[in-house]
Amino acid sequence: MLGPDYAGPMSGVKLVFPGFKLDGASVYELLDKEDVTLRRRRATVWLALLDYCEQNKLKMSRSSAR
């Protein structure tokens, strides 16, 4: 059985990586710009994103909340 890291590209989905910009603002912008619908993340990146959203009164779209 293939893991999700391999199954996604094999089925034609686009992978989006943040690179070195792991601050909340950069991750939020990337997720919004690329219309990301499914996220796999590290806890530290997720916490930075949640802090950024809270400080700026932003919400993640429902489609990207999975």
Predicted model as a PDB file, atoms N, CA, C, CB and O in Angstrom, pLDDT in the B-factor column:
MODEL        1                                                                  
ATOM      1  N   MET A   1       0.848  -1.176   0.000  1.00 57.00           N  
ATOM      2  CA  MET A   1       0.000   0.000   0.000  1.00 57.00           C  
ATOM      3  C   MET A   1       0.895   1.241   0.000  1.00 57.00           C  
ATOM      4  CB  MET A   1      -0.966  -0.003   1.227  1.00 57.00           C  
ATOM      5  O   MET A   1       1.848   1.333   0.774  1.00 57.00           O  
ATOM      6  N   LEU A   2       0.578   2.182  -0.869  1.00 62.00           N  
ATOM      7  CA  LEU A   2       1.341   3.420  -0.944  1.00 62.00           C  
ATOM      8  C   LEU A   2       0.804   4.434   0.043  1.00 62.00           C  
ATOM      9  CB  LEU A   2       1.309   3.991  -2.358  1.00 62.00           C  
ATOM     10  O   LEU A   2      -0.404   4.524   0.263  1.00 62.00           O  
ATOM     11  N   GLY A   3       1.709   5.196   0.637  1.00 69.00           N  
ATOM     12  CA  GLY A   3       1.302   6.253   1.546  1.00 69.00           C  
ATOM     13  C   GLY A   3       0.807   7.462   0.778  1.00 69.00           C  
ATOM     14  O   GLY A   3       0.989   7.549  -0.436  1.00 69.00           O  
ATOM     15  N   PRO A   4       0.178   8.399   1.484  1.00 65.00           N  
ATOM     16  CA  PRO A   4      -0.367   9.579   0.811  1.00 65.00           C  
ATOM     17  C   PRO A   4       0.693  10.434   0.111  1.00 65.00           C  
ATOM     18  CB  PRO A   4      -1.102  10.425   1.808  1.00 65.00           C  
ATOM     19  O   PRO A   4       0.386  11.154  -0.840  1.00 65.00           O  
ATOM     20  N   ASP A   5       1.935  10.353   0.582  1.00 70.00           N  
ATOM     21  CA  ASP A   5       2.992  11.136  -0.066  1.00 70.00           C  
ATOM     22  C   ASP A   5       3.258  10.667  -1.487  1.00 70.00           C  
ATOM     23  CB  ASP A   5       4.276  11.060   0.745  1.00 70.00           C  
ATOM     24  O   ASP A   5       3.702  11.453  -2.323  1.00 70.00           O  
ATOM     25  N   TYR A   6       2.994   9.399  -1.772  1.00 78.00           N  
ATOM     26  CA  TYR A   6       3.197   8.856  -3.111  1.00 78.00           C  
ATOM     27  C   TYR A   6       1.894   8.765  -3.894  1.00 78.00           C  
ATOM     28  CB  TYR A   6       3.839   7.487  -3.024  1.00 78.00           C  
ATOM     29  O   TYR A   6       1.882   8.977  -5.106  1.00 78.00           O  
ATOM     30  N   ALA A   7       0.809   8.455  -3.215  1.00 79.00           N  
ATOM     31  CA  ALA A   7      -0.481   8.269  -3.893  1.00 79.00           C  
ATOM     32  C   ALA A   7      -0.972   9.563  -4.534  1.00 79.00           C  
ATOM     33  CB  ALA A   7      -1.528   7.751  -2.906  1.00 79.00           C  
ATOM     34  O   ALA A   7      -1.551   9.531  -5.619  1.00 79.00           O  
ATOM     35  N   GLY A   8      -0.748  10.699  -3.876  1.00 77.00           N  
ATOM     36  CA  GLY A   8      -1.197  11.972  -4.429  1.00 77.00           C  
ATOM     37  C   GLY A   8      -0.609  12.262  -5.797  1.00 77.00           C  
ATOM     38  O   GLY A   8      -1.356  12.424  -6.762  1.00 77.00           O  
ATOM     39  N   PRO A   9       0.720  12.332  -5.905  1.00 81.00           N  
ATOM     40  CA  PRO A   9       1.316  12.613  -7.214  1.00 81.00           C  
ATOM     41  C   PRO A   9       0.997  11.558  -8.272  1.00 81.00           C  
ATOM     42  CB  PRO A   9       2.805  12.732  -7.071  1.00 81.00           C  
ATOM     43  O   PRO A   9       0.882  11.873  -9.457  1.00 81.00           O  
ATOM     44  N   MET A  10       0.854  10.311  -7.840  1.00 84.00           N  
ATOM     45  CA  MET A  10       0.535   9.257  -8.800  1.00 84.00           C  
ATOM     46  C   MET A  10      -0.875   9.412  -9.355  1.00 84.00           C  
ATOM     47  CB  MET A  10       0.688   7.889  -8.151  1.00 84.00           C  
ATOM     48  O   MET A  10      -1.174   8.925 -10.445  1.00 84.00           O  
ATOM     49  N   SER A  11      -1.748  10.095  -8.600  1.00 84.00           N  
ATOM     50  CA  SER A  11      -3.115  10.290  -9.074  1.00 84.00           C  
ATOM     51  C   SER A  11      -3.314  11.672  -9.702  1.00 84.00           C  
ATOM     52  CB  SER A  11      -4.095  10.098  -7.925  1.00 84.00           C  
ATOM     53  O   SER A  11      -4.432  12.023 -10.079  1.00 84.00           O  
ATOM     54  N   GLY A  12      -2.252  12.450  -9.816  1.00 83.00           N  
ATOM     55  CA  GLY A  12      -2.315  13.705 -10.540  1.00 83.00           C  
ATOM     56  C   GLY A  12      -2.573  14.949  -9.710  1.00 83.00           C  
ATOM     57  O   GLY A  12      -2.844  16.009 -10.276  1.00 83.00           O  
ATOM     58  N   VAL A  13      -2.498  14.859  -8.391  1.00 83.00           N  
ATOM     59  CA  VAL A  13      -2.711  16.065  -7.588  1.00 83.00           C  
ATOM     60  C   VAL A  13      -1.453  16.922  -7.569  1.00 83.00           C  
ATOM     61  CB  VAL A  13      -3.126  15.696  -6.151  1.00 83.00           C  
ATOM     62  O   VAL A  13      -0.349  16.437  -7.816  1.00 83.00           O  
ATOM     63  N   LYS A  14      -1.640  18.190  -7.274  1.00 83.00           N  
ATOM     64  CA  LYS A  14      -0.514  19.122  -7.193  1.00 83.00           C  
ATOM     65  C   LYS A  14      -0.037  19.188  -5.743  1.00 83.00           C  
ATOM     66  CB  LYS A  14      -0.917  20.543  -7.714  1.00 83.00           C  
ATOM     67  O   LYS A  14      -0.848  19.331  -4.828  1.00 83.00           O  
ATOM     68  N   LEU A  15       1.262  19.084  -5.532  1.00 83.00           N  
ATOM     69  CA  LEU A  15       1.848  19.238  -4.202  1.00 83.00           C  
ATOM     70  C   LEU A  15       2.368  20.662  -4.063  1.00 83.00           C  
ATOM     71  CB  LEU A  15       2.990  18.200  -3.961  1.00 83.00           C  
ATOM     72  O   LEU A  15       2.986  21.198  -4.982  1.00 83.00           O  
ATOM     73  N   VAL A  16       2.115  21.272  -2.908  1.00 86.00           N  
ATOM     74  CA  VAL A  16       2.559  22.633  -2.646  1.00 86.00           C  
ATOM     75  C   VAL A  16       3.435  22.603  -1.400  1.00 86.00           C  
ATOM     76  CB  VAL A  16       1.345  23.612  -2.467  1.00 86.00           C  
ATOM     77  O   VAL A  16       3.000  22.144  -0.344  1.00 86.00           O  
ATOM     78  N   PHE A  17       4.662  23.088  -1.519  1.00 84.00           N  
ATOM     79  CA  PHE A  17       5.587  23.126  -0.396  1.00 84.00           C  
ATOM     80  C   PHE A  17       5.930  24.578  -0.069  1.00 84.00           C  
ATOM     81  CB  PHE A  17       6.871  22.314  -0.709  1.00 84.00           C  
ATOM     82  O   PHE A  17       6.129  25.382  -0.979  1.00 84.00           O  
ATOM     83  N   PRO A  18       6.000  24.921   1.210  1.00 84.00           N  
ATOM     84  CA  PRO A  18       6.257  26.309   1.577  1.00 84.00           C  
ATOM     85  C   PRO A  18       7.710  26.743   1.445  1.00 84.00           C  
ATOM     86  CB  PRO A  18       5.815  26.532   2.967  1.00 84.00           C  
ATOM     87  O   PRO A  18       7.994  27.940   1.485  1.00 84.00           O  
ATOM     88  N   GLY A  19       8.622  25.818   1.292  1.00 87.00           N  
ATOM     89  CA  GLY A  19      10.031  26.192   1.238  1.00 87.00           C  
ATOM     90  C   GLY A  19      10.508  26.691   2.589  1.00 87.00           C  
ATOM     91  O   GLY A  19      10.177  26.109   3.622  1.00 87.00           O  
ATOM     92  N   PHE A  20      11.284  27.768   2.587  1.00 91.00           N  
ATOM     93  CA  PHE A  20      11.841  28.277   3.841  1.00 91.00           C  
ATOM     94  C   PHE A  20      10.924  29.257   4.558  1.00 91.00           C  
ATOM     95  CB  PHE A  20      13.157  28.939   3.576  1.00 91.00           C  
ATOM     96  O   PHE A  20      11.190  29.625   5.702  1.00 91.00           O  
ATOM     97  N   LYS A  21       9.864  29.680   3.913  1.00 89.00           N  
ATOM     98  CA  LYS A  21       8.950  30.657   4.510  1.00 89.00           C  
ATOM     99  C   LYS A  21       7.890  29.929   5.335  1.00 89.00           C  
ATOM    100  CB  LYS A  21       8.280  31.535   3.413  1.00 89.00           C  
ATOM    101  O   LYS A  21       6.825  29.583   4.823  1.00 89.00           O  
ATOM    102  N   LEU A  22       8.184  29.703   6.598  1.00 90.00           N  
ATOM    103  CA  LEU A  22       7.283  28.946   7.462  1.00 90.00           C  
ATOM    104  C   LEU A  22       6.547  29.809   8.477  1.00 90.00           C  
ATOM    105  CB  LEU A  22       8.051  27.885   8.182  1.00 90.00           C  
ATOM    106  O   LEU A  22       5.914  29.288   9.394  1.00 90.00           O  
ATOM    107  N   ASP A  23       6.630  31.138   8.316  1.00 93.00           N  
ATOM    108  CA  ASP A  23       5.895  32.006   9.233  1.00 93.00           C  
ATOM    109  C   ASP A  23       4.414  31.972   8.860  1.00 93.00           C  
ATOM    110  CB  ASP A  23       6.449  33.469   9.193  1.00 93.00           C  
ATOM    111  O   ASP A  23       4.055  31.617   7.737  1.00 93.00           O  
ATOM    112  N   GLY A  24       3.572  32.341   9.803  1.00 92.00           N  
ATOM    113  CA  GLY A  24       2.135  32.260   9.607  1.00 92.00           C  
ATOM    114  C   GLY A  24       1.627  33.021   8.402  1.00 92.00           C  
ATOM    115  O   GLY A  24       0.784  32.517   7.659  1.00 92.00           O  
ATOM    116  N   ALA A  25       2.134  34.245   8.196  1.00 95.00           N  
ATOM    117  CA  ALA A  25       1.677  35.073   7.075  1.00 95.00           C  
ATOM    118  C   ALA A  25       2.011  34.423   5.730  1.00 95.00           C  
ATOM    119  CB  ALA A  25       2.310  36.471   7.153  1.00 95.00           C  
ATOM    120  O   ALA A  25       1.172  34.390   4.829  1.00 95.00           O  
ATOM    121  N   SER A  26       3.220  33.913   5.597  1.00 94.00           N  
ATOM    122  CA  SER A  26       3.636  33.294   4.335  1.00 94.00           C  
ATOM    123  C   SER A  26       2.854  32.023   4.048  1.00 94.00           C  
ATOM    124  CB  SER A  26       5.126  32.984   4.364  1.00 94.00           C  
ATOM    125  O   SER A  26       2.451  31.783   2.910  1.00 94.00           O  
ATOM    126  N   VAL A  27       2.640  31.211   5.068  1.00 91.00           N  
ATOM    127  CA  VAL A  27       1.890  29.967   4.878  1.00 91.00           C  
ATOM    128  C   VAL A  27       0.437  30.279   4.525  1.00 91.00           C  
ATOM    129  CB  VAL A  27       1.958  29.085   6.150  1.00 91.00           C  
ATOM    130  O   VAL A  27      -0.135  29.643   3.640  1.00 91.00           O  
ATOM    131  N   TYR A  28      -0.163  31.256   5.211  1.00 92.00           N  
ATOM    132  CA  TYR A  28      -1.544  31.637   4.914  1.00 92.00           C  
ATOM    133  C   TYR A  28      -1.668  32.110   3.467  1.00 92.00           C  
ATOM    134  CB  TYR A  28      -2.021  32.741   5.881  1.00 92.00           C  
ATOM    135  O   TYR A  28      -2.586  31.703   2.755  1.00 92.00           O  
ATOM    136  N   GLU A  29      -0.752  32.962   3.038  1.00 92.00           N  
ATOM    137  CA  GLU A  29      -0.773  33.473   1.664  1.00 92.00           C  
ATOM    138  C   GLU A  29      -0.612  32.346   0.649  1.00 92.00           C  
ATOM    139  CB  GLU A  29       0.333  34.513   1.468  1.00 92.00           C  
ATOM    140  O   GLU A  29      -1.302  32.322  -0.371  1.00 92.00           O  
ATOM    141  N   LEU A  30       0.293  31.419   0.926  1.00 91.00           N  
ATOM    142  CA  LEU A  30       0.517  30.296   0.014  1.00 91.00           C  
ATOM    143  C   LEU A  30      -0.728  29.418  -0.089  1.00 91.00           C  
ATOM    144  CB  LEU A  30       1.716  29.458   0.480  1.00 91.00           C  
ATOM    145  O   LEU A  30      -1.131  29.036  -1.188  1.00 91.00           O  
ATOM    146  N   LEU A  31      -1.336  29.099   1.051  1.00 88.00           N  
ATOM    147  CA  LEU A  31      -2.533  28.260   1.036  1.00 88.00           C  
ATOM    148  C   LEU A  31      -3.664  28.936   0.265  1.00 88.00           C  
ATOM    149  CB  LEU A  31      -2.985  27.945   2.468  1.00 88.00           C  
ATOM    150  O   LEU A  31      -4.398  28.281  -0.474  1.00 88.00           O  
ATOM    151  N   ASP A  32      -3.798  30.234   0.441  1.00 88.00           N  
ATOM    152  CA  ASP A  32      -4.848  30.978  -0.250  1.00 88.00           C  
ATOM    153  C   ASP A  32      -4.558  31.090  -1.743  1.00 88.00           C  
ATOM    154  CB  ASP A  32      -4.999  32.371   0.360  1.00 88.00           C  
ATOM    155  O   ASP A  32      -5.446  30.875  -2.568  1.00 88.00           O  
ATOM    156  N   LYS A  33      -3.333  31.422  -2.089  1.00 90.00           N  
ATOM    157  CA  LYS A  33      -2.947  31.620  -3.487  1.00 90.00           C  
ATOM    158  C   LYS A  33      -3.058  30.333  -4.301  1.00 90.00           C  
ATOM    159  CB  LYS A  33      -1.525  32.155  -3.566  1.00 90.00           C  
ATOM    160  O   LYS A  33      -3.518  30.346  -5.442  1.00 90.00           O  
ATOM    161  N   GLU A  34      -2.636  29.235  -3.708  1.00 88.00           N  
ATOM    162  CA  GLU A  34      -2.621  27.955  -4.425  1.00 88.00           C  
ATOM    163  C   GLU A  34      -3.927  27.183  -4.272  1.00 88.00           C  
ATOM    164  CB  GLU A  34      -1.470  27.101  -3.933  1.00 88.00           C  
ATOM    165  O   GLU A  34      -4.065  26.091  -4.824  1.00 88.00           O  
ATOM    166  N   ASP A  35      -4.895  27.738  -3.526  1.00 84.00           N  
ATOM    167  CA  ASP A  35      -6.199  27.106  -3.318  1.00 84.00           C  
ATOM    168  C   ASP A  35      -6.047  25.672  -2.793  1.00 84.00           C  
ATOM    169  CB  ASP A  35      -7.002  27.104  -4.629  1.00 84.00           C  
ATOM    170  O   ASP A  35      -6.637  24.734  -3.331  1.00 84.00           O  
ATOM    171  N   VAL A  36      -5.256  25.526  -1.748  1.00 82.00           N  
ATOM    172  CA  VAL A  36      -4.968  24.228  -1.149  1.00 82.00           C  
ATOM    173  C   VAL A  36      -6.215  23.690  -0.460  1.00 82.00           C  
ATOM    174  CB  VAL A  36      -3.797  24.331  -0.148  1.00 82.00           C  
ATOM    175  O   VAL A  36      -6.867  24.407   0.298  1.00 82.00           O  
ATOM    176  N   THR A  37      -6.546  22.432  -0.722  1.00 76.00           N  
ATOM    177  CA  THR A  37      -7.746  21.831  -0.128  1.00 76.00           C  
ATOM    178  C   THR A  37      -7.437  20.768   0.915  1.00 76.00           C  
ATOM    179  CB  THR A  37      -8.597  21.230  -1.206  1.00 76.00           C  
ATOM    180  O   THR A  37      -8.304  20.430   1.721  1.00 76.00           O  
ATOM    181  N   LEU A  38      -6.243  20.244   0.915  1.00 76.00           N  
ATOM    182  CA  LEU A  38      -5.854  19.239   1.910  1.00 76.00           C  
ATOM    183  C   LEU A  38      -4.450  19.570   2.386  1.00 76.00           C  
ATOM    184  CB  LEU A  38      -5.921  17.782   1.320  1.00 76.00           C  
ATOM    185  O   LEU A  38      -3.539  19.765   1.582  1.00 76.00           O  
ATOM    186  N   ARG A  39      -4.285  19.631   3.700  1.00 76.00           N  
ATOM    187  CA  ARG A  39      -2.982  20.027   4.249  1.00 76.00           C  
ATOM    188  C   ARG A  39      -2.401  18.930   5.130  1.00 76.00           C  
ATOM    189  CB  ARG A  39      -3.110  21.329   5.051  1.00 76.00           C  
ATOM    190  O   ARG A  39      -3.105  18.288   5.910  1.00 76.00           O  
ATOM    191  N   ARG A  40      -1.110  18.738   4.984  1.00 75.00           N  
ATOM    192  CA  ARG A  40      -0.327  17.938   5.927  1.00 75.00           C  
ATOM    193  C   ARG A  40       0.724  18.896   6.446  1.00 75.00           C  
ATOM    194  CB  ARG A  40       0.317  16.625   5.256  1.00 75.00           C  
ATOM    195  O   ARG A  40       1.393  19.572   5.664  1.00 75.00           O  
ATOM    196  N   ARG A  41       0.873  18.957   7.745  1.00 71.00           N  
ATOM    197  CA  ARG A  41       1.767  19.972   8.299  1.00 71.00           C  
ATOM    198  C   ARG A  41       2.415  19.516   9.591  1.00 71.00           C  
ATOM    199  CB  ARG A  41       1.013  21.259   8.537  1.00 71.00           C  
ATOM    200  O   ARG A  41       2.019  18.522  10.200  1.00 71.00           O  
ATOM    201  N   ARG A  42       3.405  20.259   9.981  1.00 76.00           N  
ATOM    202  CA  ARG A  42       4.065  20.080  11.272  1.00 76.00           C  
ATOM    203  C   ARG A  42       3.359  20.947  12.299  1.00 76.00           C  
ATOM    204  CB  ARG A  42       5.581  20.437  11.190  1.00 76.00           C  
ATOM    205  O   ARG A  42       2.814  21.997  11.958  1.00 76.00           O  
ATOM    206  N   ALA A  43       3.363  20.525  13.525  1.00 82.00           N  
ATOM    207  CA  ALA A  43       2.662  21.260  14.585  1.00 82.00           C  
ATOM    208  C   ALA A  43       3.182  22.688  14.722  1.00 82.00           C  
ATOM    209  CB  ALA A  43       2.806  20.529  15.920  1.00 82.00           C  
ATOM    210  O   ALA A  43       2.389  23.609  14.917  1.00 82.00           O  
ATOM    211  N   THR A  44       4.484  22.893  14.626  1.00 83.00           N  
ATOM    212  CA  THR A  44       5.034  24.241  14.794  1.00 83.00           C  
ATOM    213  C   THR A  44       4.569  25.182  13.690  1.00 83.00           C  
ATOM    214  CB  THR A  44       6.557  24.189  14.820  1.00 83.00           C  
ATOM    215  O   THR A  44       4.289  26.353  13.950  1.00 83.00           O  
ATOM    216  N   VAL A  45       4.486  24.683  12.465  1.00 85.00           N  
ATOM    217  CA  VAL A  45       4.003  25.504  11.351  1.00 85.00           C  
ATOM    218  C   VAL A  45       2.514  25.780  11.537  1.00 85.00           C  
ATOM    219  CB  VAL A  45       4.267  24.801   9.982  1.00 85.00           C  
ATOM    220  O   VAL A  45       2.056  26.899  11.306  1.00 85.00           O  
ATOM    221  N   TRP A  46       1.773  24.787  11.944  1.00 86.00           N  
ATOM    222  CA  TRP A  46       0.335  24.932  12.160  1.00 86.00           C  
ATOM    223  C   TRP A  46       0.063  25.965  13.250  1.00 86.00           C  
ATOM    224  CB  TRP A  46      -0.297  23.577  12.535  1.00 86.00           C  
ATOM    225  O   TRP A  46      -0.838  26.790  13.105  1.00 86.00           O  
ATOM    226  N   LEU A  47       0.823  25.929  14.328  1.00 91.00           N  
ATOM    227  CA  LEU A  47       0.627  26.895  15.417  1.00 91.00           C  
ATOM    228  C   LEU A  47       0.942  28.318  14.966  1.00 91.00           C  
ATOM    229  CB  LEU A  47       1.504  26.526  16.619  1.00 91.00           C  
ATOM    230  O   LEU A  47       0.245  29.259  15.345  1.00 91.00           O  
ATOM    231  N   ALA A  48       1.981  28.476  14.163  1.00 90.00           N  
ATOM    232  CA  ALA A  48       2.309  29.810  13.638  1.00 90.00           C  
ATOM    233  C   ALA A  48       1.181  30.319  12.750  1.00 90.00           C  
ATOM    234  CB  ALA A  48       3.639  29.778  12.846  1.00 90.00           C  
ATOM    235  O   ALA A  48       0.836  31.500  12.800  1.00 90.00           O  
ATOM    236  N   LEU A  49       0.609  29.444  11.944  1.00 91.00           N  
ATOM    237  CA  LEU A  49      -0.498  29.825  11.074  1.00 91.00           C  
ATOM    238  C   LEU A  49      -1.732  30.210  11.892  1.00 91.00           C  
ATOM    239  CB  LEU A  49      -0.837  28.680  10.111  1.00 91.00           C  
ATOM    240  O   LEU A  49      -2.380  31.217  11.605  1.00 91.00           O  
ATOM    241  N   LEU A  50      -2.055  29.415  12.903  1.00 91.00           N  
ATOM    242  CA  LEU A  50      -3.209  29.723  13.752  1.00 91.00           C  
ATOM    243  C   LEU A  50      -3.014  31.038  14.505  1.00 91.00           C  
ATOM    244  CB  LEU A  50      -3.455  28.583  14.746  1.00 91.00           C  
ATOM    245  O   LEU A  50      -3.952  31.825  14.632  1.00 91.00           O  
ATOM    246  N   ASP A  51      -1.807  31.279  15.001  1.00 94.00           N  
ATOM    247  CA  ASP A  51      -1.518  32.546  15.688  1.00 94.00           C  
ATOM    248  C   ASP A  51      -1.700  33.729  14.739  1.00 94.00           C  
ATOM    249  CB  ASP A  51      -0.083  32.538  16.257  1.00 94.00           C  
ATOM    250  O   ASP A  51      -2.278  34.749  15.115  1.00 94.00           O  
ATOM    251  N   TYR A  52      -1.209  33.590  13.521  1.00 94.00           N  
ATOM    252  CA  TYR A  52      -1.338  34.657  12.527  1.00 94.00           C  
ATOM    253  C   TYR A  52      -2.820  34.936  12.237  1.00 94.00           C  
ATOM    254  CB  TYR A  52      -0.592  34.275  11.220  1.00 94.00           C  
ATOM    255  O   TYR A  52      -3.245  36.090  12.192  1.00 94.00           O  
ATOM    256  N   CYS A  53      -3.585  33.878  12.043  1.00 94.00           N  
ATOM    257  CA  CYS A  53      -5.016  34.044  11.766  1.00 94.00           C  
ATOM    258  C   CYS A  53      -5.726  34.714  12.937  1.00 94.00           C  
ATOM    259  CB  CYS A  53      -5.665  32.684  11.466  1.00 94.00           C  
ATOM    260  O   CYS A  53      -6.565  35.592  12.735  1.00 94.00           O  
ATOM    261  N   GLU A  54      -5.398  34.310  14.143  1.00 94.00           N  
ATOM    262  CA  GLU A  54      -6.029  34.891  15.330  1.00 94.00           C  
ATOM    263  C   GLU A  54      -5.678  36.372  15.469  1.00 94.00           C  
ATOM    264  CB  GLU A  54      -5.600  34.126  16.594  1.00 94.00           C  
ATOM    265  O   GLU A  54      -6.558  37.190  15.737  1.00 94.00           O  
ATOM    266  N   GLN A  55      -4.416  36.722  15.293  1.00 95.00           N  
ATOM    267  CA  GLN A  55      -3.971  38.102  15.440  1.00 95.00           C  
ATOM    268  C   GLN A  55      -4.576  39.028  14.378  1.00 95.00           C  
ATOM    269  CB  GLN A  55      -2.458  38.163  15.372  1.00 95.00           C  
ATOM    270  O   GLN A  55      -4.785  40.215  14.631  1.00 95.00           O  
ATOM    271  N   ASN A  56      -4.854  38.484  13.198  1.00 95.00           N  
ATOM    272  CA  ASN A  56      -5.364  39.291  12.092  1.00 95.00           C  
ATOM    273  C   ASN A  56      -6.849  39.051  11.808  1.00 95.00           C  
ATOM    274  CB  ASN A  56      -4.561  39.007  10.847  1.00 95.00           C  
ATOM    275  O   ASN A  56      -7.387  39.504  10.797  1.00 95.00           O  
ATOM    276  N   LYS A  57      -7.497  38.324  12.727  1.00 93.00           N  
ATOM    277  CA  LYS A  57      -8.928  38.025  12.607  1.00 93.00           C  
ATOM    278  C   LYS A  57      -9.275  37.414  11.251  1.00 93.00           C  
ATOM    279  CB  LYS A  57      -9.746  39.292  12.823  1.00 93.00           C  
ATOM    280  O   LYS A  57     -10.230  37.823  10.591  1.00 93.00           O  
ATOM    281  N   LEU A  58      -8.475  36.425  10.854  1.00 91.00           N  
ATOM    282  CA  LEU A  58      -8.681  35.712   9.591  1.00 91.00           C  
ATOM    283  C   LEU A  58      -9.207  34.323   9.881  1.00 91.00           C  
ATOM    284  CB  LEU A  58      -7.370  35.637   8.770  1.00 91.00           C  
ATOM    285  O   LEU A  58      -8.984  33.778  10.962  1.00 91.00           O  
ATOM    286  N   LYS A  59      -9.898  33.757   8.925  1.00 84.00           N  
ATOM    287  CA  LYS A  59     -10.372  32.378   9.020  1.00 84.00           C  
ATOM    288  C   LYS A  59      -9.916  31.617   7.795  1.00 84.00           C  
ATOM    289  CB  LYS A  59     -11.916  32.319   9.159  1.00 84.00           C  
ATOM    290  O   LYS A  59      -9.810  32.173   6.702  1.00 84.00           O  
ATOM    291  N   MET A  60      -9.649  30.350   7.990  1.00 74.00           N  
ATOM    292  CA  MET A  60      -9.326  29.490   6.861  1.00 74.00           C  
ATOM    293  C   MET A  60     -10.631  29.149   6.167  1.00 74.00           C  
ATOM    294  CB  MET A  60      -8.560  28.196   7.315  1.00 74.00           C  
ATOM    295  O   MET A  60     -11.656  28.977   6.827  1.00 74.00           O  
ATOM    296  N   SER A  61     -10.609  29.049   4.850  1.00 66.00           N  
ATOM    297  CA  SER A  61     -11.823  28.694   4.124  1.00 66.00           C  
ATOM    298  C   SER A  61     -12.232  27.271   4.463  1.00 66.00           C  
ATOM    299  CB  SER A  61     -11.619  28.848   2.607  1.00 66.00           C  
ATOM    300  O   SER A  61     -11.390  26.457   4.843  1.00 66.00           O  
ATOM    301  N   ARG A  62     -13.492  26.970   4.333  1.00 52.00           N  
ATOM    302  CA  ARG A  62     -13.973  25.619   4.640  1.00 52.00           C  
ATOM    303  C   ARG A  62     -13.363  24.580   3.725  1.00 52.00           C  
ATOM    304  CB  ARG A  62     -15.482  25.561   4.537  1.00 52.00           C  
ATOM    305  O   ARG A  62     -13.098  23.458   4.158  1.00 52.00           O  
ATOM    306  N   SER A  63     -13.133  24.929   2.465  1.00 49.00           N  
ATOM    307  CA  SER A  63     -12.573  23.954   1.538  1.00 49.00           C  
ATOM    308  C   SER A  63     -11.152  23.555   1.914  1.00 49.00           C  
ATOM    309  CB  SER A  63     -12.594  24.507   0.131  1.00 49.00           C  
ATOM    310  O   SER A  63     -10.715  22.447   1.601  1.00 49.00           O  
ATOM    311  N   SER A  64     -10.428  24.450   2.584  1.00 46.00           N  
ATOM    312  CA  SER A  64      -9.056  24.112   2.967  1.00 46.00           C  
ATOM    313  C   SER A  64      -8.941  23.645   4.406  1.00 46.00           C  
ATOM    314  CB  SER A  64      -8.159  25.296   2.756  1.00 46.00           C  
ATOM    315  O   SER A  64      -7.833  23.488   4.918  1.00 46.00           O  
ATOM    316  N   ALA A  65     -10.070  23.422   5.064  1.00 45.00           N  
ATOM    317  CA  ALA A  65     -10.057  23.030   6.471  1.00 45.00           C  
ATOM    318  C   ALA A  65      -9.922  21.543   6.684  1.00 45.00           C  
ATOM    319  CB  ALA A  65     -11.294  23.502   7.135  1.00 45.00           C  
ATOM    320  O   ALA A  65      -9.976  21.088   7.827  1.00 45.00           O  
ATOM    321  N   ARG A  66      -9.749  20.772   5.639  1.00 42.00           N  
ATOM    322  CA  ARG A  66      -9.623  19.322   5.810  1.00 42.00           C  
ATOM    323  C   ARG A  66      -8.247  18.926   6.216  1.00 42.00           C  
ATOM    324  CB  ARG A  66      -9.992  18.606   4.554  1.00 42.00           C  
ATOM    325  O   ARG A  66      -7.975  17.740   6.401  1.00 42.00           O  
TER     326      ARG A  66                                                      
ENDMDL                                                                          
END                                                                             
